Amino acid sequence: MTGYYDLVLGLIPLALLGLTGALTVAGLGLTTAVPVAATVSVGLIGHAMFVNAPTDEGASTNASANVAPVNAD
């Protein structure tokens, strides 16, 4: 099953290379197209890290409840 972060990982190089190529073909210089495409890639990374941040589902439960008590005998 493909999740959100798998899609982001696939879109990063696709945005960098594809957008650079498209902007270059559209007439922008390579020295302008690369930073524009890199900004889009950084935006994807920022969205994945800060807007839709990964959460640990197990962190909300009490971890010590699953641990057996220590036998002092």
TIMI-2910 file (N, C-alpha, C, CB; in pm, 1 decimal, decimal comma, always signed):
<rs>
+----------+----------+----------+----------+----------+----------+----------+----------+----------+----------+----------+----------+------+
!      n_x !      n_y !      n_z !     ca_x !     ca_y !     ca_z !      c_x !      c_y !      c_z !     cb_x !     cb_y !     cb_z ! resn !
+----------+----------+----------+----------+----------+----------+----------+----------+----------+----------+----------+----------+------+
!    +83,7 !   -117,5 !     +0,0 !     +0,0 !     +0,0 !     +0,0 !    +88,6 !   +124,4 !     +0,0 !    -95,4 !     -0,5 !   +121,3 !  Met !
!    +61,9 !   +212,8 !    -91,6 !   +140,6 !   +334,5 !   -102,9 !    +82,1 !   +441,0 !    -11,3 !   +145,0 !   +384,2 !   -249,3 !  Thr !
!   +165,6 !   +490,4 !    +78,2 !   +121,6 !   +592,1 !   +171,8 !   +163,4 !   +731,0 !   +127,7 !   +175,9 !   +563,3 !   +309,2 !  Gly !
!   +128,3 !   +827,5 !   +209,6 !   +157,4 !   +967,3 !   +179,6 !   +307,4 !   +991,7 !   +166,6 !    +99,3 !  +1057,7 !   +287,8 !  Tyr !
!   +385,3 !   +935,5 !   +256,6 !   +528,8 !   +961,6 !   +256,2 !   +598,5 !   +891,1 !   +140,1 !   +590,5 !   +917,4 !   +388,2 !  Tyr !
!   +544,3 !   +779,6 !    +94,3 !   +597,3 !   +715,6 !    -25,3 !   +575,5 !   +804,0 !   -147,6 !   +532,0 !   +578,4 !    -46,3 !  Asp !
!   +458,2 !   +865,9 !   -154,1 !   +430,8 !   +956,6 !   -265,4 !   +521,1 !  +1079,3 !   -261,5 !   +284,9 !   +999,8 !   -263,4 !  Leu !
!   +544,0 !  +1131,9 !   -142,6 !   +632,0 !  +1248,4 !   -130,1 !   +773,3 !  +1212,4 !   -173,9 !   +632,7 !  +1301,4 !    +15,1 !  Val !
!   +820,9 !  +1096,3 !   -132,8 !   +955,2 !  +1053,3 !   -172,4 !   +966,6 !  +1035,5 !   -323,3 !   +991,7 !   +923,0 !   -102,3 !  Leu !
!   +859,5 !   +995,5 !   -387,9 !   +861,0 !   +983,7 !   -533,1 !   +849,0 !  +1116,7 !   -603,8 !   +751,0 !   +894,3 !   -577,7 !  Gly !
!   +775,9 !  +1209,9 !   -542,5 !   +754,6 !  +1339,7 !   -605,6 !   +875,6 !  +1432,0 !   -596,5 !   +636,4 !  +1406,8 !   -543,2 !  Leu !
!   +962,5 !  +1411,6 !   -499,9 !  +1077,8 !  +1500,7 !   -483,2 !  +1168,0 !  +1499,2 !   -607,6 !  +1159,0 !  +1459,8 !   -358,5 !  Ile !
!  +1219,0 !  +1384,3 !   -650,9 !  +1302,9 !  +1387,9 !   -772,5 !  +1221,6 !  +1417,9 !   -898,4 !  +1375,7 !  +1254,6 !   -789,9 !  Pro !
!  +1094,2 !  +1376,0 !   -898,9 !  +1010,6 !  +1404,3 !  -1015,3 !   +990,0 !  +1554,5 !  -1031,2 !   +874,8 !  +1333,0 !  -1003,1 !  Leu !
!   +965,7 !  +1623,3 !   -921,0 !   +948,7 !  +1768,8 !   -927,1 !  +1079,7 !  +1836,7 !   -964,0 !   +897,1 !  +1823,0 !   -792,8 !  Ala !
!  +1188,7 !  +1789,6 !   -908,0 !  +1318,1 !  +1852,7 !   -935,3 !  +1357,5 !  +1835,4 !  -1081,6 !  +1426,8 !  +1793,8 !   -844,2 !  Leu !
!  +1352,8 !  +1714,1 !  -1130,5 !  +1395,8 !  +1689,2 !  -1268,8 !  +1289,9 !  +1730,5 !  -1370,8 !  +1429,3 !  +1541,7 !  -1287,2 !  Leu !
!  +1164,9 !  +1695,4 !  -1344,9 !  +1058,6 !  +1724,2 !  -1440,1 !  +1032,5 !  +1872,9 !  -1454,7 !   +932,3 !  +1654,9 !  -1398,6 !  Gly !
!  +1027,5 !  +1942,3 !  -1343,0 !  +1001,6 !  +2085,4 !  -1348,5 !  +1120,9 !  +2160,6 !  -1407,3 !   +969,1 !  +2138,7 !  -1209,1 !  Leu !
!  +1240,9 !  +2115,7 !  -1377,6 !  +1358,8 !  +2177,4 !  -1438,8 !  +1354,7 !  +2161,3 !  -1590,0 !  +1488,2 !  +2115,8 !  -1382,1 !  Thr !
!  +1322,6 !  +2041,3 !  -1634,6 !  +1313,1 !  +2018,0 !  -1778,8 !  +1202,1 !  +2097,8 !  -1843,3 !  +1291,9 !  +1872,0 !  -1806,4 !  Gly !
!  +1086,9 !  +2103,2 !  -1779,3 !   +973,9 !  +2176,1 !  -1836,1 !  +1002,5 !  +2325,9 !  -1843,1 !   +847,6 !  +2150,6 !  -1753,9 !  Ala !
!  +1062,8 !  +2379,8 !  -1739,6 !  +1095,2 !  +2522,6 !  -1739,9 !  +1204,8 !  +2555,9 !  -1840,3 !  +1137,7 !  +2566,9 !  -1601,0 !  Leu !
!  +1298,2 !  +2464,2 !  -1859,3 !  +1404,2 !  +2485,9 !  -1957,0 !  +1347,5 !  +2484,4 !  -2098,9 !  +1513,8 !  +2379,1 !  -1942,1 !  Thr !
!  +1257,6 !  +2390,2 !  -2124,7 !  +1193,6 !  +2383,2 !  -2256,2 !  +1105,4 !  +2506,0 !  -2279,4 !  +1110,0 !  +2253,8 !  -2269,0 !  Val !
!  +1046,3 !  +2557,8 !  -2171,9 !   +959,5 !  +2675,4 !  -2182,6 !  +1037,5 !  +2803,7 !  -2207,8 !   +877,4 !  +2690,5 !  -2056,7 !  Ala !
!  +1169,3 !  +2798,8 !  -2196,2 !  +1249,0 !  +2915,3 !  -2231,1 !  +1325,9 !  +2976,5 !  -2116,1 !  +1162,1 !  +3017,3 !  -2289,2 !  Gly !
!  +1307,5 !  +2927,3 !  -1993,3 !  +1385,9 !  +2979,3 !  -1881,4 !  +1526,8 !  +2922,4 !  -1888,1 !  +1319,2 !  +2944,6 !  -1745,5 !  Leu !
!  +1621,4 !  +2997,6 !  -1839,6 !  +1758,5 !  +2948,3 !  -1836,0 !  +1773,6 !  +2838,9 !  -1730,8 !  +1856,1 !  +3063,2 !  -1807,9 !  Gly !
!  +1872,0 !  +2756,5 !  -1749,3 !  +1895,0 !  +2646,1 !  -1655,7 !  +1928,2 !  +2697,6 !  -1516,1 !  +2008,0 !  +2556,2 !  -1706,2 !  Leu !
!  +1998,1 !  +2809,3 !  -1510,1 !  +2034,0 !  +2865,7 !  -1378,9 !  +1913,2 !  +2924,1 !  -1306,2 !  +2140,4 !  +2973,7 !  -1395,7 !  Thr !
!  +1804,1 !  +2945,7 !  -1375,9 !  +1679,9 !  +2989,9 !  -1312,2 !  +1587,1 !  +2872,2 !  -1287,2 !  +1609,5 !  +3094,9 !  -1398,6 !  Thr !
!  +1583,9 !  +2776,4 !  -1377,9 !  +1491,6 !  +2663,1 !  -1367,6 !  +1526,3 !  +2571,4 !  -1250,6 !  +1492,0 !  +2583,3 !  -1497,3 !  Ala !
!  +1653,2 !  +2550,2 !  -1225,8 !  +1693,8 !  +2459,8 !  -1117,4 !  +1653,5 !  +2514,4 !   -980,4 !  +1845,2 !  +2436,9 !  -1121,7 !  Val !
!  +1679,4 !  +2640,8 !   -947,9 !  +1634,8 !  +2689,9 !   -816,7 !  +1482,6 !  +2691,8 !   -800,1 !  +1688,4 !  +2828,9 !   -794,2 !  Pro !
!  +1410,1 !  +2718,5 !   -906,5 !  +1263,8 !  +2716,0 !   -897,0 !  +1215,6 !  +2574,8 !   -867,9 !  +1199,4 !  +2768,9 !  -1027,1 !  Val !
!  +1268,5 !  +2477,3 !   -938,9 !  +1230,0 !  +2338,1 !   -916,2 !  +1276,0 !  +2290,5 !   -778,5 !  +1288,6 !  +2247,8 !  -1025,7 !  Ala !
!  +1390,5 !  +2335,6 !   -734,0 !  +1439,1 !  +2297,7 !   -600,9 !  +1350,3 !  +2355,9 !   -491,8 !  +1584,0 !  +2344,6 !   -581,2 !  Ala !
!  +1297,3 !  +2475,3 !   -515,5 !  +1206,1 !  +2535,6 !   -418,7 !  +1078,6 !  +2452,9 !   -405,4 !  +1172,0 !  +2679,5 !   -459,5 !  Thr !
!  +1029,2 !  +2401,2 !   -516,1 !   +910,8 !  +2315,1 !   -511,2 !   +942,7 !  +2187,1 !   -434,8 !   +861,0 !  +2281,7 !   -654,0 !  Val !
!  +1059,1 !  +2128,4 !   -458,5 !  +1098,8 !  +2007,4 !   -387,4 !  +1113,7 !  +2032,2 !   -238,0 !  +1228,8 !  +1953,6 !   -444,1 !  Ser !
!  +1172,6 !  +2143,9 !   -202,0 !  +1186,5 !  +2178,7 !    -60,0 !  +1048,8 !  +2202,1 !     +1,4 !  +1275,7 !  +2304,8 !    -42,4 !  Val !
!   +957,1 !  +2258,1 !    -74,4 !   +820,0 !  +2276,1 !    -26,7 !   +750,9 !  +2143,6 !     +2,3 !   +739,7 !  +2353,9 !   -128,4 !  Gly !
!   +774,2 !  +2044,4 !    -84,2 !   +719,5 !  +1910,7 !    -59,4 !   +777,5 !  +1850,8 !    +68,4 !   +748,0 !  +1818,1 !   -178,8 !  Leu !
!   +906,5 !  +1866,3 !    +87,3 !   +971,0 !  +1813,5 !   +207,4 !   +918,8 !  +1884,7 !   +331,2 !  +1123,7 !  +1828,2 !   +198,0 !  Ile !
!   +906,0 !  +2016,1 !   +323,4 !   +855,2 !  +2092,5 !   +436,9 !   +712,3 !  +2054,8 !   +472,2 !   +863,0 !  +2240,4 !   +407,4 !  Gly !
!   +630,6 !  +2029,9 !   +370,6 !   +492,9 !  +1989,0 !   +397,3 !   +489,7 !  +1854,0 !   +467,7 !   +412,3 !  +1982,9 !   +266,8 !  His !
!   +573,4 !  +1761,7 !   +421,9 !   +575,3 !  +1628,6 !   +481,8 !   +630,3 !  +1630,5 !   +623,6 !   +657,3 !  +1534,3 !   +396,4 !  Ala !
!   +719,7 !  +1723,6 !   +653,0 !   +781,0 !  +1726,1 !   +786,1 !   +701,2 !  +1807,2 !   +886,9 !   +920,3 !  +1781,6 !   +777,1 !  Met !
!   +641,8 !  +1919,9 !   +843,5 !   +583,8 !  +2011,1 !   +939,8 !   +432,0 !  +2022,0 !   +932,1 !   +643,1 !  +2144,7 !   +921,8 !  Phe !
!   +374,4 !  +2018,4 !   +813,4 !   +229,3 !  +2031,5 !   +801,7 !   +161,5 !  +1897,6 !   +827,3 !   +190,7 !  +2085,2 !   +662,8 !  Val !
!   +209,8 !  +1793,6 !   +762,6 !   +153,9 !  +1659,9 !   +779,5 !   +260,6 !  +1572,1 !   +843,5 !   +105,6 !  +1600,0 !   +642,7 !  Asn !
!   +298,9 !  +1607,2 !   +964,2 !   +410,6 !  +1540,9 !  +1031,4 !   +375,4 !  +1397,4 !  +1069,2 !   +451,6 !  +1619,3 !  +1156,2 !  Ala !
!   +473,6 !  +1308,2 !  +1060,2 !   +448,2 !  +1170,8 !  +1103,6 !   +430,9 !  +1166,3 !  +1254,4 !   +562,7 !  +1077,4 !  +1059,9 !  Pro !
!   +340,0 !  +1082,4 !  +1298,1 !   +315,8 !  +1066,3 !  +1441,4 !   +339,4 !   +922,4 !  +1480,2 !   +172,8 !  +1109,7 !  +1479,4 !  Thr !
!   +374,9 !   +903,5 !  +1604,6 !   +395,3 !   +769,4 !  +1657,3 !   +266,7 !   +727,6 !  +1727,3 !   +518,3 !   +763,6 !  +1754,9 !  Asp !
!   +194,9 !   +633,5 !  +1669,5 !    +66,6 !   +590,9 !  +1724,9 !    +82,9 !   +526,8 !  +1862,1 !     -1,7 !   +493,7 !  +1630,3 !  Glu !
!   +192,5 !   +458,8 !  +1885,9 !   +213,0 !   +389,4 !  +2012,5 !   +255,3 !   +480,8 !  +2125,7 !   +314,9 !   +282,8 !  +1995,2 !  Gly !
!   +294,7 !   +602,6 !  +2097,7 !   +343,8 !   +692,2 !  +2201,9 !   +232,7 !   +742,6 !  +2292,0 !   +415,2 !   +809,1 !  +2140,0 !  Ala !
!   +109,1 !   +741,6 !  +2244,3 !     +0,2 !   +794,6 !  +2325,4 !    -45,7 !   +695,6 !  +2431,9 !   -116,6 !   +832,3 !  +2236,7 !  Ser !
!    -12,2 !   +569,1 !  +2418,0 !    -52,1 !   +470,2 !  +2518,1 !    +53,2 !   +463,0 !  +2627,7 !    -72,7 !   +331,2 !  +2453,4 !  Thr !
!    +15,0 !   +412,6 !  +2740,6 !   +107,1 !   +399,4 !  +2853,4 !   +196,7 !   +277,9 !  +2829,8 !    +29,3 !   +386,2 !  +2988,5 !  Asn !
!   +323,0 !   +302,0 !  +2804,2 !   +416,0 !   +193,2 !  +2771,7 !   +444,9 !   +105,9 !  +2892,4 !   +546,2 !   +249,5 !  +2717,1 !  Ala !
!   +438,5 !   +162,3 !  +3012,6 !   +470,9 !    +82,7 !  +3131,6 !   +359,7 !    -15,3 !  +3166,7 !   +497,8 !   +174,3 !  +3250,3 !  Ser !
!   +241,1 !     -2,6 !  +3109,5 !   +130,8 !    -94,0 !  +3139,0 !   +157,2 !   -232,4 !  +3079,8 !     -1,5 !    -37,7 !  +3084,7 !  Ala !
!   +240,9 !   -241,7 !  +2978,0 !   +268,8 !   -368,8 !  +2912,2 !   +389,9 !   -440,6 !  +2970,3 !   +289,7 !   -346,4 !  +2765,4 !  Asn !
!   +456,8 !   -380,5 !  +3068,6 !   +576,8 !   -438,5 !  +3126,9 !   +538,9 !   -513,7 !  +3252,1 !   +682,2 !   -330,3 !  +3157,7 !  Val !
!   +590,8 !   -636,4 !  +3263,6 !   +563,6 !   -717,9 !  +3382,0 !   +635,2 !   -659,2 !  +3502,7 !   +607,2 !   -864,4 !  +3359,4 !  Ala !
!   +574,0 !   -669,6 !  +3620,8 !   +640,4 !   -616,3 !  +3740,4 !   +767,1 !   -697,0 !  +3775,2 !   +542,6 !   -617,3 !  +3860,2 !  Pro !
!   +860,6 !   -631,4 !  +3839,3 !   +986,0 !   -694,6 !  +3877,1 !   +963,4 !   -777,3 !  +4002,7 !  +1097,6 !   -589,1 !  +3899,4 !  Val !
!  +1010,2 !   -902,1 !  +3998,7 !   +998,0 !   -988,8 !  +4115,6 !  +1122,6 !   -970,6 !  +4201,6 !   +979,6 !  -1138,9 !  +4073,7 !  Asn !
!  +1105,5 !   -921,7 !  +4322,6 !  +1218,3 !   -892,7 !  +4409,9 !  +1267,6 !  -1014,0 !  +4487,6 !  +1180,8 !   -784,7 !  +4505,7 !  Ala !
!  +1199,7 !  -1128,7 !  +4476,0 !  +1240,3 !  -1246,5 !  +4553,6 !  +1355,9 !  -1315,8 !  +4492,6 !  +1127,6 !  -1342,6 !  +4567,8 !  Asp !
+----------+----------+----------+----------+----------+----------+----------+----------+----------+----------+----------+----------+------+
</rs>
